[in-house]
Structures are given as C-alpha cells and as structure tokens.
Amino acid sequence: MNQTKNGLWNSPLLRSQVTSEDVRPPEMLFGYLIGPFGALLASGIFTSQLQNYLTNVLKLDLGFLTTLQLLSTILIVAANLVVGQLIERTRTLAGKARPWILLSALTLSVASVLMFIVPFADRTARMVWIAIAYNAYYAVGFPIYNTANSTLVPVSTRNSKQRSTLASLTNIASLGVMGVGSMIFPTLVSMALKEDQHLWFVAMLGVAIFTALTILLQFRFTRERVTEESAGAEKAEKSSASLGEQVKAVTSEKSWWLAMLFYVAFQWGGAMKNGSMTFFCQWVLDNSFFNTASLGDAWGMSQSLLAVLGAIPMAVAAVFVVPLANKFGKRLTCLVGMAIGVAGGVIAGLGGSNIIPVAIGIALKCLGSSPACYLILAMLADVIDHIEYTRGIRTDGLTMSVYSALMVAATPVCNAIFSGILNASGYDQSADVALNTLGQSAAVNTAISVSYIWVETAAYALCAVLVFLWTVEKNLPAEQAAIVERKKGATQ
C-alpha cells in the first residue's frame, strides 16, 4: 500500500480520532484494550475449546488433527513473515500497520466462524472443509490482524513508560479473552452448547460480529507517532530496509534472540497448558468437589474455578506490573515473576487430582506469569529501538511478524503435540465424562497432567534464565535520544 495524494485516509470514516502527541486515555481504552479484546476473543475461545470442539463435537480423527495442525504451521509461519514485510513496506497517511488493522475487520471476523459452519455430513468432505477453514483463520485472518496489532506498540510512541502501558493494556486484552475462553465459555459448553453443532455456530457468529465492530473501533483510536517521524525526510524510503538487511540486523543482536527465545518458552508452555486444560478438568480432577447431580456439568465448573483463581491475581497484578517495571526495570520484574511461577507450578503438580492445591498452585503460577504477559511487547519494542540505534534501520515488520508467527503457531503446534500424546497414551474418545470423571487410563491421566502443569513450569524456569541475561533496557533512554537527534538531522 503506497501513500496517495487523495483524501482517502482523511475521510470522516477513516480519519484517526487521535490527535495528541501524548498517549491519552481514549487511545489506551479503545485502541489497546477494547479493540484487541474483541479481535482476539475467538482466539481465546479457540485456545481453550477448539481442541475439544474438533475432538468431541465433530469427532475428527486424532491422527488427522495432528497432521493438520503440524502442516498448517508451515503456512502460518510463512503468512506471518509475508504480512510483516507487507506492513514494513506500507506507506499511507494512516501509517503502516493501521491499514492492515482495518482490513482484518473483514478477514478475521469471517475466518473466525468458518470452522463452525461445516455444511457437509460426509466424513472426508468435512475434513477438507475443516482444513480450509482452519487455515483461513490461522494462516490468513489471524496473521493479518495480530502482526499489525503487535506492530502498533513499538510505532505508537518512543516514550518508554507510555509504551509499557500500551503493551500492558494489549496483553490485558489478550488475557481477558483467555479468561473468557477458559472461564465463561467452558461453562457455556458444558451446560448449553454440549455437542450441538448448530449452537456452537450461533455462539461463534455472535463473536465474529463483535470482532468486526471492535476492530473498527481500534482503527479509529490509534496513531503511529514513530512512523510519522520519517514523514518528509529526504531519505524516507530508506526507512523500509530490505528483508536481508532486517534479518542481518536482528540475528546479530543477542537481546533479540533472548527476547524471542523467552517468548517461545513462555507462549508455547502456556499453549500446552491451555490446550490440555479441558481434558485435565474432565479426566484428572476429582470433580465430586462440586457435589453436582451431573459430573458432565462439574468439569466445566472446575475449569471455570481454575480460570477464575488464575485470573484474579493477574488482574490485581495489572495495577502493579507497570509501576514496578518503571521502578525496578522489566528484567528484574519478569525474573521475580518467573520464580513465583515455578513455585506455583510445583505446588499444582504435587496436588494430583485434588482441586484445592491445584487451584492454589495455578493461582501462584498465573501471578508469576503476569509481568511477562504485560511487558513482552514493551521488551520487544525496546529491542527494536536498540537495533535502530546500532544499525540505523527499523525492524518492526520482521520482529513483529516473527513474534506473531510464534504466537499463532503455538496453539496448532502444541495442540498437534497434545493430540499425538493423547493418541500415543491410549485416549478413549468414546468415554463418557458424565459417567466417570476418572474414566481414562493412568497413562492418559499422567500425560494430561504433564501437559497441563509440568511443561509450562519447566518453561518458566527456562524463561527466568533467559530474562536474567537480557540487559538491553540499561542504556535505552540515551539510545532513544540519539535516534531522535539523528532523525532531526535527516529532515533538515
């Protein structure tokens, strides 16, 4: 997309409502909280319930699901890299990421409902439809939105404190949709949707409409101040470095590798936990704790309880994480958080099928994860500024496309691994959870427990080591000041 001289982006419908040079509350609320929440709502539901829907509602073969999710990862990664470069080369009066945010109001909302239409009864035709619909969401709709949305934080402002706030709000939105997916939706599934495909479609159609409306709201209430710095510069075209230059710049920077490896461990460990959570609540936990008439309803209550107890400390932490990071630094704040997360994981793992110690451990684990959740985008933005200082080029497109690829690939890859684990351990798809919550074999229950608790706990231990080695924020203020002076010289 090239900048044109017409008034397209200045029309009343497409003009940004943000005019202030500083980030103000309306931009924070609509652009970085409500907008991302609506856009990512389907993703939060998919993370928690898509595996359950495909396995227990559509009754798709576990081998097919494993193959689909692994092969789709290739398309997902490629799509994110392509979108990242398209964003890097987009120059409009609206910025380089915001036009793609606008496009995703259509692509993401449509893609989020396709897997729930399934107009075929034939088994083979149904699998073909699911394969197409699955990739329409994960390899088309989601990459367009998520790469553009991730890019907004580093190009929104150079003010590090304001950027930390925006990153925190964006990730609060992400955690909010995970809360809906793991707290509210499981209860809806266990008590209402059950295995009724039509009801699943109606629910997801409502989500798709909400997605489109909130993305439009986000587009109107965002602004790319860093992108605007290059406007009018005599060598503005140099602001878009070639892919080779970007790759060389990021791969030669240690802090970039540390941040990305940190994110892989953190996000993929979480994806394994989220994808196996429903199965853990159905088969491992002793759901007689709730003393309900139907054990088929109790697992949803167990999942909601664990999700609520995980969400509460994260919600409380949202108030303190940014002030703590501003005072002690992102590095130390995340390091302490990861240590708390490891301790919580050990407690949950030792709890076995007893929901009380498991819930306590999960709450601690979620509390410990909150700094990383809220600050990861700000950490990457700091790395991007550091690379701009040392290399003289922006790498928003490449960095955020890799970030987005890692995020979106986490769910299908980890679900594929989990499907393979279930298949290898002898998971019985015909077992009725309403009759016996402990109806799977000991091997299956162990595999589910490892997937839900211990994988993420080990990932947090690795994250603690990685963030300890990440020191880029130490000299960042001086580097940012030098960048601004350099750009002033280029425009004179």
C-alpha positions as CSV (number, residue, x, y, z in Angstrom):
1,M,0.0,0.0,0.0
2,N,1.5,3.3,-1.1
3,Q,0.7,6.7,0.2
4,T,-1.5,8.6,-2.2
5,K,-2.3,12.3,-2.5
6,N,-6.1,11.8,-2.3
7,G,-8.0,12.2,0.9
8,L,-8.8,8.6,1.5
9,W,-7.3,8.4,4.9
10,N,-8.6,11.8,5.8
11,S,-12.2,11.0,5.1
12,P,-14.5,11.1,8.2
13,L,-14.9,7.4,8.3
14,L,-11.1,6.6,8.1
15,R,-9.5,9.5,9.9
16,S,-7.9,8.7,13.2
17,Q,-9.6,10.3,16.3
18,V,-6.2,10.6,18.0
19,T,-4.5,14.0,17.5
20,S,-2.5,14.4,20.7
21,E,1.3,13.9,20.7
22,D,1.0,12.1,24.0
23,V,-0.9,8.9,24.6
24,R,-4.3,9.8,26.2
25,P,-7.0,7.6,27.9
26,P,-9.3,7.2,24.9
27,E,-6.4,5.8,22.8
28,M,-5.5,3.5,25.6
29,L,-9.1,2.3,26.2
30,F,-10.3,1.8,22.6
31,G,-7.1,1.3,20.7
32,Y,-5.2,-1.0,23.1
33,L,-7.8,-2.6,25.3
34,I,-11.3,-2.9,23.9
35,G,-10.2,-3.2,20.2
36,P,-7.7,-6.1,20.8
37,F,-10.1,-7.8,23.2
38,G,-12.8,-8.1,20.6
39,A,-10.3,-9.0,17.8
40,L,-8.7,-11.8,19.9
41,L,-11.9,-13.1,21.5
42,A,-12.2,-16.0,19.0
43,S,-8.6,-16.9,19.6
44,G,-9.1,-17.1,23.3
45,I,-12.0,-19.4,22.8
46,F,-10.1,-21.5,20.3
47,T,-7.1,-21.8,22.6
48,S,-9.3,-23.3,25.3
49,Q,-12.1,-25.1,23.4
50,L,-11.2,-25.7,19.8
51,Q,-9.4,-29.0,20.5
52,N,-12.5,-30.1,22.5
53,Y,-14.8,-29.0,19.6
54,L,-12.8,-30.8,16.9
55,T,-12.3,-33.9,19.0
56,N,-15.6,-34.4,20.9
57,V,-18.2,-32.4,18.8
58,L,-17.1,-33.1,15.2
59,K,-15.5,-36.4,16.3
60,L,-12.5,-35.8,13.9
61,D,-9.8,-38.4,14.0
62,L,-6.9,-37.6,16.3
63,G,-4.4,-38.6,13.6
64,F,-6.0,-36.2,11.1
65,L,-5.9,-33.3,13.7
66,T,-2.2,-33.9,14.5
67,T,-1.3,-33.9,10.8
68,L,-3.5,-30.8,10.0
69,Q,-2.1,-28.7,12.9
70,L,1.5,-29.6,12.1
71,L,1.3,-29.0,8.4
72,S,-0.7,-25.8,8.9
73,T,2.2,-24.4,11.0
74,I,4.2,-24.1,7.8
75,L,1.6,-21.9,6.2
76,I,1.1,-20.0,9.4
77,V,4.8,-19.0,9.8
78,A,5.1,-18.1,6.1
79,A,1.9,-16.0,6.3
80,N,3.2,-14.0,9.3
81,L,6.5,-13.3,7.6
82,V,4.8,-12.2,4.4
83,V,2.4,-9.9,6.3
84,G,5.3,-8.5,8.3
85,Q,7.1,-7.4,5.2
86,L,3.9,-6.0,3.6
87,I,3.4,-3.9,6.7
88,E,7.1,-2.7,6.6
89,R,6.5,-1.5,3.0
90,T,3.2,0.1,3.6
91,R,3.2,3.9,3.5
92,T,-0.1,5.7,3.9
93,L,-1.3,8.7,5.8
94,A,-2.8,6.2,8.2
95,G,0.6,4.6,8.9
96,K,1.9,1.2,8.0
97,A,0.1,-1.1,10.5
98,R,-3.3,0.6,10.8
99,P,-4.5,-0.1,7.2
100,W,-4.0,-3.8,7.9
101,I,-5.9,-3.5,11.2
102,L,-8.8,-2.1,9.1
103,L,-8.6,-5.0,6.6
104,S,-8.7,-7.5,9.4
105,A,-12.1,-6.3,10.4
106,L,-13.3,-8.3,7.4
107,T,-10.8,-11.2,7.2
108,L,-10.6,-12.1,10.9
109,S,-14.3,-11.9,11.6
110,V,-15.2,-14.0,8.6
111,A,-12.5,-16.6,9.3
112,S,-13.4,-16.9,13.0
113,V,-16.8,-18.5,12.2
114,L,-16.0,-20.8,9.2
115,M,-15.0,-23.9,11.3
116,F,-18.4,-23.8,12.9
117,I,-20.5,-23.9,9.6
118,V,-19.3,-27.4,8.3
119,P,-22.0,-27.8,5.6
120,F,-21.1,-31.5,4.9
121,A,-22.1,-34.8,6.5
122,D,-19.6,-36.8,4.6
123,R,-16.5,-37.5,6.7
124,T,-13.9,-36.8,4.0
125,A,-15.7,-33.6,2.8
126,R,-15.9,-32.5,6.4
127,M,-12.2,-32.9,7.0
128,V,-11.4,-30.9,3.8
129,W,-13.7,-28.1,4.9
130,I,-12.1,-28.0,8.4
131,A,-8.6,-28.0,6.9
132,I,-9.6,-25.0,4.7
133,A,-11.4,-23.1,7.4
134,Y,-8.7,-23.8,10.0
135,N,-6.1,-22.2,7.7
136,A,-8.4,-19.4,6.8
137,Y,-8.2,-18.3,10.4
138,Y,-4.7,-19.3,11.5
139,A,-2.8,-18.6,8.2
140,V,-4.9,-15.6,6.8
141,G,-7.2,-13.8,9.2
142,F,-5.1,-14.0,12.4
143,P,-1.7,-13.2,10.9
144,I,-3.0,-10.0,9.3
145,Y,-4.5,-8.7,12.5
146,N,-2.0,-9.9,15.0
147,T,1.1,-8.8,13.2
148,A,-0.4,-5.3,12.6
149,N,-1.7,-5.2,16.2
150,S,1.7,-6.2,17.6
151,T,3.4,-3.6,15.4
152,L,1.3,-0.8,16.8
153,V,3.0,-0.8,20.2
154,P,6.6,0.0,19.0
155,V,5.4,2.6,16.5
156,S,2.8,4.3,18.8
157,T,5.4,6.3,20.7
158,R,9.0,6.5,21.8
159,N,8.0,7.3,25.4
160,S,9.1,4.1,27.1
161,K,6.7,4.4,30.1
162,Q,3.7,5.1,27.8
163,R,4.8,2.2,25.6
164,S,4.9,-0.1,28.6
165,T,1.4,1.0,29.5
166,L,0.1,0.3,26.0
167,A,1.9,-3.1,25.9
168,S,0.3,-3.9,29.3
169,L,-3.1,-3.0,28.1
170,T,-2.8,-5.0,24.9
171,N,-1.8,-8.0,26.9
172,I,-4.5,-7.4,29.4
173,A,-6.9,-7.7,26.5
174,S,-5.2,-11.0,25.5
175,L,-5.5,-12.3,29.0
176,G,-9.1,-11.1,29.1
177,V,-10.0,-13.2,26.1
178,M,-8.2,-16.2,27.6
179,G,-10.3,-15.7,30.7
180,V,-13.5,-15.8,28.6
181,G,-12.2,-18.8,26.8
182,S,-11.3,-20.7,29.9
183,M,-13.9,-19.3,32.5
184,I,-17.1,-18.4,30.8
185,F,-17.1,-20.5,27.6
186,P,-16.4,-23.9,29.2
187,T,-19.4,-23.5,31.4
188,L,-21.5,-22.5,28.4
189,V,-20.2,-25.6,26.6
190,S,-20.8,-28.0,29.4
191,M,-24.3,-26.7,30.3
192,A,-25.7,-25.4,26.9
193,L,-23.7,-26.0,23.8
194,K,-22.6,-29.5,24.6
195,E,-22.3,-31.4,21.3
196,D,-24.9,-29.3,19.4
197,Q,-23.0,-28.0,16.3
198,H,-25.8,-25.5,15.5
199,L,-25.5,-23.9,18.9
200,W,-21.7,-23.7,18.5
201,F,-22.2,-21.9,15.2
202,V,-24.7,-19.3,16.7
203,A,-22.3,-18.6,19.6
204,M,-19.3,-18.0,17.2
205,L,-21.4,-15.9,14.8
206,G,-22.0,-13.5,17.7
207,V,-18.3,-13.5,18.4
208,A,-17.5,-12.7,14.8
209,I,-19.8,-9.7,14.7
210,F,-18.3,-8.4,17.9
211,T,-14.9,-8.9,16.4
212,A,-15.6,-6.7,13.4
213,L,-17.1,-3.9,15.4
214,T,-14.2,-3.7,17.9
215,I,-11.5,-3.8,15.3
216,L,-13.1,-0.8,13.5
217,L,-13.1,1.0,16.9
218,Q,-9.4,0.1,17.3
219,F,-8.6,1.5,13.9
220,R,-10.2,4.9,14.7
221,F,-8.4,5.3,18.1
222,T,-4.8,4.6,17.2
223,R,-1.9,6.6,15.8
224,E,1.6,5.7,14.7
225,R,3.8,8.6,16.0
226,V,7.1,6.8,15.3
227,T,6.1,6.1,11.7
228,E,5.3,9.8,11.3
229,E,8.8,10.8,12.3
230,S,10.0,9.8,8.9
231,A,7.4,11.7,7.0
232,G,9.0,14.4,4.9
233,A,12.6,13.1,5.4
234,E,14.7,13.4,2.3
235,K,15.7,9.7,2.5
236,A,12.4,8.4,3.9
237,E,12.4,5.5,1.5
238,K,15.4,4.1,3.5
239,S,13.1,3.7,6.5
240,S,12.0,0.5,4.9
241,A,15.1,-1.7,4.9
242,S,15.2,-4.8,2.8
243,L,14.4,-8.2,4.3
244,G,18.0,-9.2,4.1
245,E,19.1,-6.1,6.0
246,Q,16.4,-6.7,8.6
247,V,17.4,-10.4,9.1
248,K,21.1,-9.5,9.4
249,A,20.3,-6.7,11.9
250,V,18.1,-8.9,14.2
251,T,20.1,-12.1,14.0
252,S,23.3,-10.3,15.0
253,E,21.7,-8.9,18.1
254,K,21.8,-11.0,21.3
255,S,19.0,-9.2,23.0
256,W,16.7,-10.0,20.1
257,W,17.4,-13.7,20.4
258,L,17.0,-13.7,24.2
259,A,13.6,-11.9,23.9
260,M,12.4,-14.3,21.2
261,L,13.5,-17.5,23.0
262,F,11.9,-16.1,26.2
263,Y,8.7,-15.7,24.3
264,V,8.8,-19.1,22.7
265,A,9.2,-20.8,26.0
266,F,6.6,-18.6,27.7
267,Q,4.0,-18.7,24.9
268,W,4.3,-22.4,23.9
269,G,4.4,-23.6,27.5
270,G,1.1,-21.7,28.0
271,A,-0.3,-23.1,24.8
272,M,0.3,-26.6,26.1
273,K,-1.4,-25.8,29.3
274,N,-4.4,-24.1,27.7
275,G,-4.9,-26.8,25.1
276,S,-5.0,-29.6,27.8
277,M,-6.9,-27.7,30.4
278,T,-10.4,-29.0,29.5
279,F,-9.0,-32.6,29.4
280,F,-7.4,-32.1,32.8
281,C,-10.6,-30.9,34.3
282,Q,-12.6,-33.7,32.6
283,W,-10.4,-36.7,33.5
284,V,-7.8,-35.9,36.1
285,L,-9.5,-33.7,38.7
286,D,-11.8,-35.1,41.3
287,N,-14.9,-33.1,40.3
288,S,-17.0,-34.5,43.1
289,F,-15.8,-31.4,45.0
290,F,-18.8,-29.5,43.5
291,N,-21.3,-32.2,44.5
292,T,-23.5,-31.7,41.4
293,A,-26.1,-34.1,40.1
294,S,-24.2,-34.5,36.8
295,L,-20.5,-34.9,36.6
296,G,-20.8,-33.9,33.0
297,D,-21.5,-30.4,34.2
298,A,-19.0,-30.4,37.0
299,W,-15.8,-30.4,34.8
300,G,-16.9,-27.0,33.3
301,M,-17.3,-25.7,36.8
302,S,-13.8,-27.0,37.7
303,Q,-12.3,-25.3,34.7
304,S,-14.1,-22.0,35.4
305,L,-12.9,-22.2,39.0
306,L,-9.2,-22.7,38.0
307,A,-9.5,-20.0,35.4
308,V,-11.1,-17.5,37.9
309,L,-8.4,-18.2,40.5
310,G,-5.8,-17.7,37.8
311,A,-7.3,-14.5,36.5
312,I,-7.8,-12.8,39.9
313,P,-4.0,-12.5,40.7
314,M,-3.3,-11.5,37.1
315,A,-6.0,-8.8,37.3
316,V,-4.6,-7.5,40.6
317,A,-1.0,-7.6,39.1
318,A,-2.1,-5.4,36.2
319,V,-2.2,-2.5,38.6
320,F,1.3,-3.0,39.9
321,V,3.4,-4.5,37.0
322,V,4.0,-1.3,35.0
323,P,4.9,0.8,38.1
324,L,7.2,-2.0,39.3
325,A,8.8,-2.2,35.8
326,N,9.3,1.6,35.7
327,K,11.0,1.5,39.1
328,F,13.0,-1.7,39.0
329,G,13.1,-2.5,35.3
330,K,11.4,-5.0,33.1
331,R,14.2,-7.5,33.5
332,L,14.1,-7.8,37.3
333,T,10.3,-7.7,37.4
334,C,9.9,-10.5,35.0
335,L,12.7,-12.5,36.7
336,V,10.9,-12.4,40.1
337,G,7.6,-13.3,38.4
338,M,9.1,-16.4,36.7
339,A,10.5,-17.6,40.0
340,I,7.0,-17.3,41.6
341,G,5.5,-19.1,38.6
342,V,7.9,-22.1,39.0
343,A,6.9,-22.3,42.7
344,G,3.2,-22.3,41.8
345,G,3.7,-25.0,39.2
346,V,5.4,-27.3,41.6
347,I,2.5,-26.9,44.1
348,A,-0.1,-27.6,41.4
349,G,1.8,-30.6,40.1
350,L,2.1,-32.1,43.6
351,G,-1.7,-31.6,44.1
352,G,-2.6,-34.5,41.9
353,S,-6.4,-34.7,41.4
354,N,-7.2,-32.6,44.5
355,I,-8.6,-29.3,43.2
356,I,-7.6,-27.3,46.2
357,P,-3.8,-27.5,46.0
358,V,-4.0,-27.5,42.2
359,A,-6.0,-24.2,42.3
360,I,-3.6,-22.6,44.7
361,G,-0.6,-23.6,42.5
362,I,-2.3,-22.3,39.4
363,A,-3.1,-19.0,41.1
364,L,0.5,-18.6,42.0
365,K,1.7,-19.6,38.6
366,C,-0.6,-17.1,36.9
367,L,0.6,-14.3,39.3
368,G,4.2,-15.1,38.4
369,S,3.4,-15.0,34.7
370,S,1.8,-11.6,34.8
371,P,4.9,-9.4,34.3
372,A,5.9,-11.4,31.2
373,C,2.4,-11.2,29.9
374,Y,2.1,-7.5,30.3
375,L,5.6,-6.5,29.3
376,I,6.7,-8.7,26.5
377,L,5.6,-6.3,23.7
378,A,7.4,-3.4,25.5
379,M,10.5,-5.6,25.8
380,L,10.4,-6.3,22.0
381,A,9.8,-2.6,21.4
382,D,13.0,-1.8,23.4
383,V,14.9,-4.3,21.3
384,I,13.7,-2.7,18.1
385,D,14.8,0.8,19.3
386,H,18.2,-0.7,20.3
387,I,18.6,-2.2,16.8
388,E,17.6,1.1,15.2
389,Y,20.3,2.8,17.3
390,T,23.1,0.3,16.4
391,R,22.1,-0.5,12.8
392,G,20.2,2.6,11.7
393,I,17.1,0.7,10.5
394,R,13.7,-0.2,11.8
395,T,12.8,-3.9,12.1
396,D,9.2,-3.6,13.3
397,G,7.9,-5.7,10.4
398,L,10.3,-8.6,10.7
399,T,10.3,-8.7,14.5
400,M,6.6,-8.5,14.9
401,S,5.9,-11.0,12.1
402,V,8.2,-13.4,13.9
403,Y,6.5,-12.6,17.2
404,S,3.1,-13.1,15.7
405,A,4.1,-16.3,14.0
406,L,5.3,-17.7,17.3
407,M,2.1,-16.7,19.0
408,V,-0.3,-18.1,16.4
409,A,1.8,-21.2,15.7
410,A,1.8,-22.0,19.4
411,T,-1.8,-23.2,19.5
412,P,-1.8,-25.5,16.5
413,V,1.7,-26.9,17.2
414,C,1.0,-27.6,20.8
415,N,-2.5,-28.9,20.1
416,A,-0.9,-31.3,17.5
417,I,1.7,-32.4,20.0
418,F,-1.1,-32.9,22.6
419,S,-3.2,-34.8,20.1
420,G,-0.3,-37.1,19.4
421,I,0.3,-37.5,23.2
422,L,-3.4,-38.5,23.7
423,N,-3.2,-40.9,20.8
424,A,0.0,-42.5,22.0
425,S,-1.2,-42.8,25.6
426,G,-4.5,-44.5,24.5
427,Y,-7.1,-41.8,25.0
428,D,-10.6,-43.2,24.6
429,Q,-12.8,-40.7,22.6
430,S,-15.9,-42.8,23.3
431,A,-15.6,-42.5,27.1
432,D,-18.5,-40.5,28.7
433,V,-17.3,-37.9,31.1
434,A,-20.8,-37.6,32.5
435,L,-20.5,-41.2,33.8
436,N,-17.0,-41.2,35.3
437,T,-14.6,-38.3,35.5
438,L,-11.7,-40.8,36.1
439,G,-12.6,-42.9,33.1
440,Q,-9.3,-42.7,31.3
441,S,-6.3,-44.9,32.0
442,A,-3.5,-43.9,34.4
443,A,-1.2,-43.3,31.4
444,V,-3.6,-40.9,29.8
445,N,-4.1,-39.1,33.1
446,T,-0.4,-38.7,33.6
447,A,0.1,-37.5,30.0
448,I,-2.6,-34.9,30.6
449,S,-1.2,-33.7,33.9
450,V,2.3,-33.3,32.4
451,S,0.9,-31.3,29.5
452,Y,-1.2,-29.1,31.8
453,I,1.2,-28.4,34.6
454,W,4.7,-29.6,34.2
455,V,5.5,-28.4,30.7
456,E,4.7,-24.8,31.5
457,T,6.5,-25.0,34.9
458,A,9.7,-26.1,33.1
459,A,9.3,-23.3,30.5
460,Y,9.1,-20.7,33.3
461,A,12.4,-21.9,34.8
462,L,14.0,-21.5,31.3
463,C,12.4,-18.0,31.0
464,A,14.0,-17.0,34.3
465,V,17.4,-17.8,33.0
466,L,16.8,-16.0,29.6
467,V,15.4,-12.8,31.1
468,F,18.4,-12.7,33.6
469,L,20.7,-12.4,30.5
470,W,18.5,-9.7,28.8
471,T,20.0,-6.2,29.6
472,V,19.0,-4.0,26.7
473,E,17.0,-1.5,28.7
474,K,20.0,-0.4,30.7
475,N,21.2,2.3,28.1
476,L,17.9,2.7,26.2
477,P,17.0,6.3,27.2
478,A,20.3,7.6,25.8
479,E,19.9,5.5,22.7
480,Q,16.4,6.8,22.0
481,A,17.6,10.4,22.5
482,A,20.3,9.7,19.9
483,I,17.8,8.3,17.4
484,V,15.6,11.4,17.7
485,E,18.5,13.7,17.1
486,R,19.6,11.6,14.1
487,K,16.2,11.9,12.6
488,K,16.0,15.6,13.1
489,G,19.3,15.9,11.2
490,A,17.9,13.9,8.4
491,T,14.9,16.2,7.9
492,Q,16.9,19.4,7.9
